[in-house]
């Protein structure tokens, strides 16, 4: 399994938050901004407000898996941040997956329409 390119630095996250497009759903928030790298980079965040470490890690794992399964269908050349919300760890997989489709469609990130 190939490891995804990730956003690591604080300034990279701030740039996407300040100048990127946003889509909000029940299970997550997606921020995206074009980069000039020709490949997508992923950042995942989960606030302390979500719950304890176990809950936050579960939410991050679920978001990472959704991106892993659908990432090859997205347009290339974007920095994408997935922000976990309170319901991310508890909502059904189907609802979380549908939410990701809907938000990516709203941001026009689909290369291949599902």
N, C-alpha and C positions, 0 to 999 in steps of 0.2 A: 504494500500500500504506500503510495507516494504521499509525503507530508505536504500540507498546504503552506503556501507562503503567508506569513502573518505580519500584522502590524505590531510593532514592539515598543516603539518610542512614544513618549507622551506628546511630542509635537506632531507626530503623525495622526494620533487620535484627535488632537485639538483641531488640526486642519480639516479633517473630515467633518467634525461636529460643527465648525463655524461656517464652512463654505459648501458643505455637501447637501444633497437632497435627503428628505426624511419621509418615512412612511411608518404609521403607527397602527398596530393591530393588538388584539387581546393578549396574545402570548409573547409578543416581541416588538421591538422597534428596530427598523433598519435605516442606517445612514449609509449613503454611498456618494462617492466622488470620483471623477475620472482621474487616472494617473497616466503617466507616459511610459509605463513599463511594458505594456503589451500582455500583462498577466494580472490576474486578480490577487489581491492580498486581503486576508481576513483578520478581523479583530473581534473578540467576544468579550463582553463585560457583563458582570452580575453584581449589583449593588448589595451592600450589607443589609439594606432594607428588605431584601427578599427572604432572608432567614439565616440559619446557621450555615456552617461551611459545607455540610453534607447536601443541603438543599441547593446552595449556590453551585456546587460542583455538578450536581445532577442536571441543573438547568443549562450549564455550559456544555456538558456532554451531549445533551439532546440537541442544542443548537449546532454544535460542531458536526453531529451526525447528519442533520438535515442538510447542512452545507456540503458535506462530503458526498451525499447521494445526488444532490441536484447541481453542484457547482460546475460540472462540465457543460450544463445547458445554459449557463449565464454568459452574457457578453463579456469579452476579455478587456482588460485595461481599466479596472475599477478597484478602488479601495472600499471595502464593505465592512461595516461594523454591525454586528448583531448584539442588541442589548436585551438581556433577559428581564422579564417582568415578573411580578409575583405569581402569576398563574403558569409560568413556563414549566416548572417542575411537576405540576399536578395535572395539567390539561392532557387530554388524550393525544396520542401520536398523530392520528388522522387530522384532528383539529389544528395541531401545531403545523403539520405539513401543509394543509390547505391555507393557513394563514401566511406561511412563507411564500407560496405560489401567488396569493393575492397581492401581497406587498411588493414582490418583485415585478409583477405585472404593472402595478401602479407606478413604480419607478422606471419602467421600461428597461429592465435588466435582462429579459429573456432573449437569448439568441434563437433558440428553438422553442416555439410555443408548445406547452405541455398538453 
